[in-house]
């Protein structure tokens, strides 16, 4: 069974054909993740923040590990969100992402900063998102992935009609959507089996990866 068949079987939709998406991913050196509606279902209680799921965190770790095994260096990873969210900052810091940028009402500003400060081009960045405020950033990046939500069928169709993203997940935010994207990227561009075996072994290459990853001090600040 092909990668495309496996992901279509769980409800994923390839807006960009698999071969073209694979070509796009071959250029990617960094990953940006939106927060609300991506790592969770978007529910919040006041300013107490919102949750995330550990399978999604594992997906990001495996994404970074696979990239490191193939390229010999770590990809840049970021959370970019419109609100200040302690859970987002906690996950970014625990997983040693490069930054968690918040209060980003116009998220392309965060992209400009990320490119400027890390010697990256927009086409070298993949973006994982869910909603309308993210579309301009999704259009600006080299590859983009929408976390599915069935409550907005017209918006979903808009993204297809305007080719504003490359893939829509079968799983929703907080229910494995991020993990699905991570495994798809690895499946199209890397070697998940090698990454899994390296993680299981823990010593050797995984220890080297972990030591390098843990040297990253996560920046948490607004981009207004």
Protein Blocks (a to p, Z undefined) as FASTA:
>chain_A
ZZklmmmmnopacfbgfklmmmmmmmpcbdcddfehplmgoiaehjnopaddfklmmmmm
mmmmmmmmmnopacddddddfbdcfklmmmmmmnopabdcehilblmlmmmmmmmmnopa
fklpccddfbfklmmmmmmmmbdcddddfklmmlmmmmmmnopafbdcfbdehilpmmmm
mmmmmmmmmcfklmmmmmmnopajlmmmmmmmmmpccdddddZZ
